[in-house]
Amino acid sequence: MIGKILEKLRRSAPAVTPELERRIRRSFDESSADEEHFPSTIDPRIYHVQLLLRFFGSLENGRALDVGCGKGRFARVFAGEWPTARITATDISTAMLAYVQPPLQACAATMTTLPFRDGVFDAVYATESLEHAVDIERAVAEMCRVTRPGGKVAVIDKNAEHWGKLKTPEWERWFHRRELEKLLGRHCRKVDSQFISYWEDVPPDGMFIAWLAEK
């Protein structure tokens, strides 16, 4: 069943072309001025943040990668939690990356071509950014490639069962729970997923799923 879903989504996904990449980059460059919908900060009490902190554990003196970081709001919180960690934040939009300041290391890159050696990060995560990668299989493979053996990979994104509830650009994709479990499972020895809410004491409504993997 999941194989059929993956094949259907693969056929329906738009082709990754230089023109599409330019349009996506331009869209996020323009959106960088929109602080309401693309904020530069996040409340550290939000469960998305707390879940990642618990999953990754202590990253003192370790290396973490925020893939599709936007303005770096998650990475900024994690830098405060792990002051000796080296945290790199990547995004396709240089306008978004203008908000990413030291001690974070900003890097302009697409999710499908990460400019790092194999296995250099202890923790790699993508929060509501994989949905914009277009070539989802390649983006997942890249995230796992740059994670060291024994390292951890996390994706937080929207549930395909809720598709249509929000306005989306034509390249955006949401994910079935088992779909991403299978993609991560190609590269990781252990994969789990769970429905999550913005707040720990609020029952999930099914919109967001967290996929947590160990390589």
Buried (B, 14 or more C-beta within 10 A) or exposed (E): EBEEBBEEBEEEBEEBEEEBBEBBBEBBBEBBEEEEEBEBEBEBEBBBBBBBBEBBEEBEEBBBBBBBBBBBBBBBBBBEBBEEBBBBBBBBBEBBBEBBEEEBBBBEBBBBEBEBEEBBBBBBBBBBBBBBBBBBBBBBBBBBBBBBEEBBBBBBBBBBEBBEEEEBEEBBBBBBBBBBBBBBEEBBEEBEBEBBBBBEEEEBEBBBBBBBBBB
